Amino acid sequence: MIKSELVQTIANRNPHLFLRDVENIVNAIFDEIGEALAEGNRVELRGFGAFSVKNRPARTGRNPRTGESVYVEEKWVPFFKTGKELRERLNGGSE
């Protein structure tokens, strides 16, 4: 599902809301999650999962085309861990 499909689904389930309002709400949620992660904070949505940021330290990598060693700088990457309810839903409640 892409963002426009998410907006349309929410709008269809809530006919009392205008499509542009639903789009603004979805954008605001994603913007807040992005800002929190950029500040190094963790965002937890109970039953769904948690977004956090992990550090990947600097290392020496390898160019796969030439085989030459290259320096890869330190970077921060987003990480998502599913919540218990979502995991159970995906696995048919067998956990």
C-alpha positions as CSV (number, residue, x, y, z in Angstrom):
1,M,0.0,0.0,0.0
2,I,1.3,3.4,-0.9
3,K,0.6,6.7,0.9
4,S,-2.2,7.8,-1.6
5,E,-3.9,4.4,-1.1
6,L,-3.7,4.8,2.7
7,V,-5.3,8.3,2.4
8,Q,-8.0,7.0,0.1
9,T,-8.8,4.0,2.5
10,I,-9.1,6.3,5.5
11,A,-11.2,8.8,3.6
12,N,-13.5,5.9,2.4
13,R,-13.9,4.7,6.0
14,N,-14.6,8.2,7.3
15,P,-17.0,9.8,4.8
16,H,-17.5,12.8,7.1
17,L,-13.9,13.9,6.5
18,F,-12.7,15.7,3.3
19,L,-10.0,13.9,1.3
20,R,-7.6,16.9,1.7
21,D,-8.1,16.8,5.5
22,V,-7.2,13.1,5.6
23,E,-4.2,13.8,3.5
24,N,-3.1,16.6,5.8
25,I,-3.5,14.3,8.8
26,V,-1.5,11.5,7.3
27,N,1.2,13.9,6.2
28,A,1.3,15.4,9.7
29,I,1.7,12.0,11.3
30,F,4.6,11.0,9.0
31,D,6.2,14.4,9.4
32,E,6.1,14.0,13.2
33,I,7.6,10.5,13.1
34,G,10.3,11.7,10.8
35,E,11.2,14.7,13.0
36,A,11.3,12.6,16.1
37,L,13.6,10.1,14.5
38,A,15.8,13.0,13.2
39,E,16.2,14.2,16.8
40,G,17.2,10.7,17.8
41,N,14.0,9.8,19.6
42,R,12.0,6.6,19.5
43,V,8.4,6.5,18.3
44,E,6.2,3.7,19.6
45,L,2.7,2.9,18.3
46,R,1.3,0.4,20.7
47,G,0.2,-2.9,19.0
48,F,1.9,-1.8,15.8
49,G,5.6,-1.4,16.4
50,A,8.4,1.0,17.3
51,F,10.5,3.2,15.1
52,S,14.0,4.0,16.2
53,V,17.4,5.1,14.9
54,K,20.5,2.8,14.9
55,N,24.1,3.8,14.4
56,R,26.2,2.1,11.8
57,P,29.8,2.8,12.7
58,A,32.4,3.7,10.1
59,R,34.0,0.7,8.4
60,T,36.1,-0.4,5.5
61,G,33.9,-1.7,2.7
62,R,34.7,-3.2,-0.7
63,N,33.6,-1.9,-4.1
64,P,32.0,-5.0,-5.7
65,R,32.8,-4.0,-9.2
66,T,36.6,-3.4,-8.7
67,G,37.3,-5.2,-5.5
68,E,39.0,-2.1,-4.2
69,S,38.7,-1.2,-0.5
70,V,36.7,1.9,0.3
71,Y,36.0,3.8,3.4
72,V,32.3,3.9,4.5
73,E,31.4,6.7,6.8
74,E,29.4,6.4,10.0
75,K,25.7,6.7,9.4
76,W,22.4,6.6,11.3
77,V,19.6,4.4,9.8
78,P,15.9,4.0,10.6
79,F,14.9,0.8,12.3
80,F,11.4,-0.7,12.8
81,K,10.5,-3.4,15.3
82,T,7.0,-4.9,15.0
83,G,4.8,-5.0,18.1
84,K,3.4,-8.1,19.6
85,E,-0.1,-7.7,18.3
86,L,1.1,-7.1,14.7
87,R,3.4,-10.1,14.8
88,E,0.5,-12.3,16.1
89,R,-1.8,-10.9,13.4
90,L,0.8,-11.7,10.7
91,N,1.4,-15.2,12.0
92,G,-2.2,-16.1,12.6
93,G,-2.0,-15.9,16.4
94,S,0.2,-19.0,16.6
95,E,2.8,-17.3,18.8
